[in-house]
Amino acid sequence: MLELSFDDPDKLVTVAHALSTRARVDMLQLLSTRNMNIVEIAETLKLPVSTVANNVKILEAAKLINTELLPASRGAMKVCSRNYDDIRIAFNIEKTVPRAVLNTYEMEMPIGHYSDCEVHPTCGMANVDGMIVREDEPASFYHPKHVGAQIIWLRKGYLEYLLPLEVPPKARIDALELSMEMCSEAPNYDNNWPSDITLWMNGVETGTWTSPGDFGDRRGRLNPSWWADWSTQYGLLKTWRIDRKWTTLDMERISDVTIGDLKLMQRPNIRLRVGVKPDAVHQGGMNLFGRQFGDYEQDIILKVYYAADQIESENESEGY
C-alpha cells in the first residue's frame, strides 16, 4: 500500500500527476492481474506505442509501476508490472489522531509457522528447494518441516497463527492491519476459480474476500526455477484493516467489526485464522504465499497502530 500525505508534498504531486489522465489509469488497471509489455498495452488500449511509452515513463517516475527489459525475438522488450494495489492519501493527519500521536508495532509471521490447521486435499506445501511434505496428505501438515514452507495450498479448511502483540500495557490500540498474498486453489491453476476466503481475529469473523481465481497465466516473480509452469504462480496482496469504526478490505468496508470487538488487551497475542468456511458459497480453496514465492516479497505482515500514553480506564471503558 502506498501512503501519501502533506508531509511529503513533492511525492503527493508526482503521484497525483501520474493518475491525472484516463490513459494512465487504464494502464494501471490492465496491470492489476498480470505483467504486460508496452506493445501489448498499446494494442489493448488502442493507443500508439509512443504514447504508451511516454505514459509508462510518468508512471515509473511516480514509482507506481516497475519496468524490466527482457529478451524478445527482436532485441528487448520493456515489461511493466504494478507496484501497489492501494493508495491512501491522508489530507488531515491531526483529525485522524486527535488525542495522541500513534505509534506502530509491526511484525512478520512466516506462513509456515501456523499453530493449528484443518486441511483437505488438494493440499501441500513447498519451499525454494522442493516439496517439503507429501502432497494431498493432510496429516503431513503436522510434520515439523511445515515451519519452512514458502507456499501452502489447501482445498478446504484453515490455517491459524498466534501473532505476538508487543505493545505497552496501557496502550490504546486504534487500528490494526494484516496483509498477505493469496489466491484460490484449483487443480493445476484456473484464473476463473472463485473462492470465499475468510479472516477471523481472536475468534471473531471479520470478513470474507472472494478470490477471483487461482492465477497461473504467467510465472510468479519470485518462484524458484524448479516450480512447474502449470502450477499456481502468484496471488493478490490483500490488506484487512480493523479500526474503531469498522473493518475494511483494501480500503472497502466489509463488516462492522471494530477493534473493541477483538478484546486485544486481554491477551499477549492475536489469534489469526484464515481459510474457507464449510458453508461458503464458493469453496475454491486457498493458496498462501511466503517471501520466496509469488509476486510479493513478504509473509504475513501485522501492523498495530496505538497510542502509548492513554490511561488504562480508557481501554477498559471501550471493551479492550
N, C-alpha and C positions, 0 to 999 in steps of 0.2 A: 504494500500500500504506500502511495506517495502522499506525504503530508505537507501542506503548504500553509503559510501564514504571513502576516506583515513583518515578522521577524527577519524574513529574507525576501524583500520586495523584488529584487532582480530575478530570483528564481520564479517567483509568482508571475511576473510579467512574461518571462520566457515561456512558461508552460501555457499561460492564457493565450499568448500569441499562437503557439503551436496548435491550440484547439479552436482557433477562431475561424477556420474555414470548413465547409462541409466535406471537401475532398479529404482533408487530413483526418477528420472524424471517421469517415467511411473507411479509410485505410486502417485505422486502429481497430475498427470493428472486424474487418477482414482477418486481422492477425489474432483474433481472440481465441481461436482454436488450433491454428497451425501457422507455421512459418511460410512465407511466400517470397519469391524473388520479385524484382522490380517489373519485369515483363509480365509475370502472372498478375500482379496488382493492376497494371495498366490495362491488360485485356479484360479483367473482371469489371473494373470501373469504367471501361471505355474511355480512357484518358490517354493522351500522348505519353510515351515513355519519358520524354524530357520533363514533362510536368510532374509526373510521379517522382522522378529522381530529385527534383528540386524540393518537393514536399517531404521526401524522406530525409533530406539534409536538415530541414527545420525540426522534424520530429526527433531526429537523432541528437541535435543540439540541445533540445529540451530534455534529453535522456528518457523520452517516453518509449523509444524503441532502440534495439541494438541491430547493427548490421554486421554481416560477416561475408568475406569474399570466399567463394567455394569454386572448385574447378567445374567447368562446363565444356560442352562439345567444342565450343569456340572460345578459348580464353577462359575468363572467370565470370561468375555472376554474383551479384550482391543479394544476399538473402536477409530478409528482415524478420525480426521477432519482437514481440511486445514485452515491455519491462514490468508493467503494473496492471493489475485488474481493477484497482480502485484509486481514486484521487480524493483526498479530503482537504478542504480549504477552511481554515479557522479565521473568520473575519473579526471576531471579538473574543480574545482569549480571556479577558477579565470577566466577562459574563459566563464563560464556560466553567471557570473555577473561582467563584466569588468569595469563598470563605478561606481558602488556603491554596498555596502552591502545591500542585500534585507531584509526587514522586512516582517513579516507575520501577517496579520489580519485574525482571524478565528472566525466564529460564527456558531451555530447550530440552525436550524429552525425546530420546531416540525411540523410534517407532517399535523397536523390538523389546523395549523394557516394559511391556504390559504386565500388570499384576494379576489379571484374570481374563478369561476368554470363554467364548462359546462359539464354535465354528462348525460349518457343514460344507462338504465338497460342492463345487470345486474350491480347494483351499491349498495354501502352500506359502513358502517364503524363500527368499534368496538374498545373497549379498553380492559384492563385486566379484567374488571368486566362483560362485555357482550356487546351486540349490543347497540349502543347509538342513532341510528335513525332507522326509519322504512326502511326495505330493499326494494330495487328496486323502490324507490320514489325519483326522482331527486330533488324535492322541499325540501326534508329533508336536503339536503346538505347546506342549508342556516340557519339551526337551530343553535343557539349559542353553542349547545353541540359539534359541529364539532371540536372545538379547542382541545378537549381531545382525539381525535382519535389516535389510535396506529396502525391501519391498515385501508387502504382505497382502494376500488376497484371500477372500472367503465369499462364498455364495450366500450364506445366511449366518446370523449370529452377531457377535460384537467383540470388541477389544476394550479392555478397561485399564486405565492408568491412574497411579497415585502421583500427583504433582505437588512437590513441597511448596508451602506458602510461607515464605520468609519475610514477613512484614512486622513492624513494631506492634506490640500487644494492644496499644490504644489507638492504632491507626483507623482512619475511616476510609474504607475502600469505596471508591466512586465508580470504577468500571474495571472489567477485565476483558481481554481479547485472546482468542485462540485461533491460530492459523495452521493449516495443514494442506498438503497436496493429496487429492483423492479423485477417484472416478468409480464407475460401475465395474462389475466383474462378469464378463461374458466368456463363453468358450473361445479361446484364442483372443479375439477382440471384435468389437462391434460398435462403431461410432453412434449407432442408433439403438441404445440398450438402456432405457431409463431405470433408475434405481432410487428409492427413497431412503436416504441416509440420515439418521437421526443422531443428535448430540444430547447427552444427559450430563448434568453437573450436580454432584452430590445427590444423586437420585432424582433430580428434577429434570423433566424433559423440557429442553429449551427451544427446540425447533427442528424442522426437517428440511433438508435440501434434496431436490430431485436432480440427481446427476443425469445429464442427457445421454451419456454413453460410456463405453469402455474404449479409450482412444488408442488407435494403432495405425493411423494413416501415415505417420512418419515416425522416425526414431526419437525417443526422448533425448534431450540434450546431454544428460549425464549418464545414460545407460552404458554399462560395460560392453565390450566387444562381443562377449560370448552370448549375450542375451538375444534370443531369436527375433527376427523381424516380424514374425507373425504373432507375437505375443503382445500383451498390453505394453504401451510405450510411455505414456505420460498421463498426468491428471490435470485438474484445475486447482489453483490455490484459493481456498475458501477461508474466510475470516468471520468468525462469530464474535459479536461484541455484546456484552451484558452490562447494563449500567443501571442508574437509579430510576429510569423511566420504563425501559423495555429491552427486548433482545433484537438485534439486527444481524442479518447475514449479508456481507458485502454491502453494507450501508442501507439495506432494505429491511424494514421492520417485519419480523416473522412471528413474534409472540409477545405476550405481556409479562413474561418472566423478568424479574428485576434482581439486582444484586442482593437485596434483602431476603429474597426467597431462597437463596443458596446457603444462608447462615454460615458464611465463610469463617468468621472469627471464633466459631465453636470447635474448630479442629485445626491441626497443624498442616493439613494438606487439602488438596482438591481432588475429588474422585471424578475422573473424566471417563465417560463411556461413549463410544461411537460405534454405530452398527445399523443393521437393518431389522426393523421390528417384524415379528411373525405375521402380523396382520397388515403390513404395509401394502399399499395398492400396487406399487412397483417393487417387486422383490428381485432386484437385479444385482445384488451383491455389492462388494466394495473392494477396491484396491487402495492401499495406503502407501505412500512413497516416502523414503528417507532421504538423507542428504546426497546419496550417491546413485539415485535412480530418478527417472522422470525429468522434469524441467526446472525444478526449484531446489537450490542447494540448502535445504533445511529439513529438520524433522518436525515435531510438533512444538510450536512456539507459544508460550504463555506470557502475556503481559498483564500486569496488575497495576492500576493507577490508584494511588492512595495519598491521603493527607496524613502526615505523621504526627501532627500536633493537635489532633482532636481529642476531646475528653471522652473517657470511656462511656459515660452515661449517654452520649450522643449515639454511639453504636447500639447500645442496648435498647434505646427507645425506638430504633428502626428495625429491630429484629435480627441484628447481626450476631 
